[in-house]
Amino acid sequence: QVQLVESGGGLVQAGGSLRLSCVVSGSFFSINDMGWYRQAPGKQRELVASIARGGSTSHADSVKGRFTISRDNAKNTVYLQMNSLKPEDTAVYYCNTDVIVAGKQYPYWGQGTRVTVSS
């Protein structure tokens, strides 16, 4: 079994910062791409940022220059540093990873961590 545990969400004022973490644990061979998604009330889940095992990253236009994704392969952890937060960043943030188990790749999701940005 593979588990993803997210942390770091909370309530912050506009302009503030938060750092999300997602730790992957369990029985697996390796982790490929890792990413953060978010889902605001009444909206579809959207990709915020992703990072490949080698470190190349991609960020949604709406967060470029404010959010930074990073990972620590030794700790099986992905981070999302969120600066200059805006009320429209309010959402539940989900960690997603592609994990190699028994020679096959499977997607796994975390349980989500809520981020609320007050104006």
Contacts in CASP RR format, 6 or more apart in sequence:
PFRMAT RR
TARGET T0000
AUTHOR 0000-0000-0000
METHOD contacts of the structure
MODEL  1
QVQLVESGGGLVQAGGSLRLSCVVSGSFFSINDMGWYRQAPGKQRELVAS
IARGGSTSHADSVKGRFTISRDNAKNTVYLQMNSLKPEDTAVYYCNTDVI
VAGKQYPYWGQGTRVTVSS
1 26 0 8 1.000
1 27 0 8 1.000
2 24 0 8 1.000
2 25 0 8 1.000
2 26 0 8 1.000
2 27 0 8 1.000
2 28 0 8 1.000
2 99 0 8 1.000
2 101 0 8 1.000
2 106 0 8 1.000
2 108 0 8 1.000
3 24 0 8 1.000
3 25 0 8 1.000
3 26 0 8 1.000
4 22 0 8 1.000
4 23 0 8 1.000
4 24 0 8 1.000
4 95 0 8 1.000
4 97 0 8 1.000
4 108 0 8 1.000
4 109 0 8 1.000
4 110 0 8 1.000
4 111 0 8 1.000
5 22 0 8 1.000
5 23 0 8 1.000
5 25 0 8 1.000
5 110 0 8 1.000
5 111 0 8 1.000
6 20 0 8 1.000
6 21 0 8 1.000
6 22 0 8 1.000
6 93 0 8 1.000
6 94 0 8 1.000
6 95 0 8 1.000
6 110 0 8 1.000
6 111 0 8 1.000
6 112 0 8 1.000
6 113 0 8 1.000
7 20 0 8 1.000
7 21 0 8 1.000
7 22 0 8 1.000
7 113 0 8 1.000
8 18 0 8 1.000
8 19 0 8 1.000
8 20 0 8 1.000
8 21 0 8 1.000
8 113 0 8 1.000
9 18 0 8 1.000
9 20 0 8 1.000
9 93 0 8 1.000
9 113 0 8 1.000
9 114 0 8 1.000
9 115 0 8 1.000
10 18 0 8 1.000
10 113 0 8 1.000
10 114 0 8 1.000
10 115 0 8 1.000
10 116 0 8 1.000
11 116 0 8 1.000
11 117 0 8 1.000
11 118 0 8 1.000
12 18 0 8 1.000
12 85 0 8 1.000
12 115 0 8 1.000
12 116 0 8 1.000
12 117 0 8 1.000
12 118 0 8 1.000
13 117 0 8 1.000
13 118 0 8 1.000
14 85 0 8 1.000
14 86 0 8 1.000
14 87 0 8 1.000
14 117 0 8 1.000
14 118 0 8 1.000
14 119 0 8 1.000
15 83 0 8 1.000
15 84 0 8 1.000
15 85 0 8 1.000
15 86 0 8 1.000
15 117 0 8 1.000
16 83 0 8 1.000
16 84 0 8 1.000
16 85 0 8 1.000
16 117 0 8 1.000
17 81 0 8 1.000
17 82 0 8 1.000
17 83 0 8 1.000
17 84 0 8 1.000
17 85 0 8 1.000
18 82 0 8 1.000
18 85 0 8 1.000
18 115 0 8 1.000
19 79 0 8 1.000
19 80 0 8 1.000
19 81 0 8 1.000
19 82 0 8 1.000
20 36 0 8 1.000
20 79 0 8 1.000
20 80 0 8 1.000
20 82 0 8 1.000
20 93 0 8 1.000
20 95 0 8 1.000
20 113 0 8 1.000
20 115 0 8 1.000
21 77 0 8 1.000
21 78 0 8 1.000
21 79 0 8 1.000
22 34 0 8 1.000
22 36 0 8 1.000
22 77 0 8 1.000
22 78 0 8 1.000
22 79 0 8 1.000
22 95 0 8 1.000
22 97 0 8 1.000
22 110 0 8 1.000
23 75 0 8 1.000
23 76 0 8 1.000
23 77 0 8 1.000
24 31 0 8 1.000
24 34 0 8 1.000
24 76 0 8 1.000
24 77 0 8 1.000
24 78 0 8 1.000
24 97 0 8 1.000
24 99 0 8 1.000
24 108 0 8 1.000
25 76 0 8 1.000
27 101 0 8 1.000
28 99 0 8 1.000
28 100 0 8 1.000
28 101 0 8 1.000
29 100 0 8 1.000
29 101 0 8 1.000
29 102 0 8 1.000
29 103 0 8 1.000
30 53 0 8 1.000
30 99 0 8 1.000
30 100 0 8 1.000
31 53 0 8 1.000
31 73 0 8 1.000
31 76 0 8 1.000
31 97 0 8 1.000
31 98 0 8 1.000
31 99 0 8 1.000
31 100 0 8 1.000
32 52 0 8 1.000
32 53 0 8 1.000
32 97 0 8 1.000
32 98 0 8 1.000
32 99 0 8 1.000
32 100 0 8 1.000
32 105 0 8 1.000
33 50 0 8 1.000
33 51 0 8 1.000
33 52 0 8 1.000
33 53 0 8 1.000
33 97 0 8 1.000
33 98 0 8 1.000
34 50 0 8 1.000
34 51 0 8 1.000
34 69 0 8 1.000
34 71 0 8 1.000
34 78 0 8 1.000
34 95 0 8 1.000
34 96 0 8 1.000
34 97 0 8 1.000
34 98 0 8 1.000
35 47 0 8 1.000
35 48 0 8 1.000
35 49 0 8 1.000
35 50 0 8 1.000
35 51 0 8 1.000
35 69 0 8 1.000
35 78 0 8 1.000
35 95 0 8 1.000
35 96 0 8 1.000
35 97 0 8 1.000
36 47 0 8 1.000
36 48 0 8 1.000
36 49 0 8 1.000
36 50 0 8 1.000
36 69 0 8 1.000
36 78 0 8 1.000
36 80 0 8 1.000
36 93 0 8 1.000
36 94 0 8 1.000
36 95 0 8 1.000
36 96 0 8 1.000
37 45 0 8 1.000
37 46 0 8 1.000
37 47 0 8 1.000
37 48 0 8 1.000
37 93 0 8 1.000
37 94 0 8 1.000
37 96 0 8 1.000
38 45 0 8 1.000
38 46 0 8 1.000
38 48 0 8 1.000
38 89 0 8 1.000
38 91 0 8 1.000
38 92 0 8 1.000
38 93 0 8 1.000
38 94 0 8 1.000
38 115 0 8 1.000
39 45 0 8 1.000
39 46 0 8 1.000
39 91 0 8 1.000
39 92 0 8 1.000
39 94 0 8 1.000
40 88 0 8 1.000
40 90 0 8 1.000
40 91 0 8 1.000
41 91 0 8 1.000
43 91 0 8 1.000
45 94 0 8 1.000
46 60 0 8 1.000
47 60 0 8 1.000
48 59 0 8 1.000
48 60 0 8 1.000
48 63 0 8 1.000
48 67 0 8 1.000
48 69 0 8 1.000
48 80 0 8 1.000
48 93 0 8 1.000
49 57 0 8 1.000
49 58 0 8 1.000
49 59 0 8 1.000
49 60 0 8 1.000
49 63 0 8 1.000
49 67 0 8 1.000
49 68 0 8 1.000
49 69 0 8 1.000
49 80 0 8 1.000
50 57 0 8 1.000
50 58 0 8 1.000
50 69 0 8 1.000
51 57 0 8 1.000
51 58 0 8 1.000
51 69 0 8 1.000
51 70 0 8 1.000
51 71 0 8 1.000
51 78 0 8 1.000
53 73 0 8 1.000
55 71 0 8 1.000
57 68 0 8 1.000
57 69 0 8 1.000
57 70 0 8 1.000
59 65 0 8 1.000
59 67 0 8 1.000
59 68 0 8 1.000
59 69 0 8 1.000
62 88 0 8 1.000
63 82 0 8 1.000
63 89 0 8 1.000
66 82 0 8 1.000
66 83 0 8 1.000
66 84 0 8 1.000
66 85 0 8 1.000
67 80 0 8 1.000
67 81 0 8 1.000
67 82 0 8 1.000
67 83 0 8 1.000
68 80 0 8 1.000
68 81 0 8 1.000
68 83 0 8 1.000
69 78 0 8 1.000
69 79 0 8 1.000
69 80 0 8 1.000
69 81 0 8 1.000
70 78 0 8 1.000
70 79 0 8 1.000
70 81 0 8 1.000
71 77 0 8 1.000
71 78 0 8 1.000
71 79 0 8 1.000
72 79 0 8 1.000
78 95 0 8 1.000
78 97 0 8 1.000
80 93 0 8 1.000
82 89 0 8 1.000
82 115 0 8 1.000
85 115 0 8 1.000
85 117 0 8 1.000
86 117 0 8 1.000
87 117 0 8 1.000
87 118 0 8 1.000
87 119 0 8 1.000
88 117 0 8 1.000
89 115 0 8 1.000
89 117 0 8 1.000
90 115 0 8 1.000
90 116 0 8 1.000
90 117 0 8 1.000
91 114 0 8 1.000
91 115 0 8 1.000
92 112 0 8 1.000
92 113 0 8 1.000
92 114 0 8 1.000
92 115 0 8 1.000
93 112 0 8 1.000
93 113 0 8 1.000
93 114 0 8 1.000
93 115 0 8 1.000
94 109 0 8 1.000
94 110 0 8 1.000
94 111 0 8 1.000
94 112 0 8 1.000
95 109 0 8 1.000
95 110 0 8 1.000
95 112 0 8 1.000
96 107 0 8 1.000
96 108 0 8 1.000
96 109 0 8 1.000
96 110 0 8 1.000
97 107 0 8 1.000
97 108 0 8 1.000
98 105 0 8 1.000
98 106 0 8 1.000
98 107 0 8 1.000
98 108 0 8 1.000
99 105 0 8 1.000
99 106 0 8 1.000
99 107 0 8 1.000
99 108 0 8 1.000
END
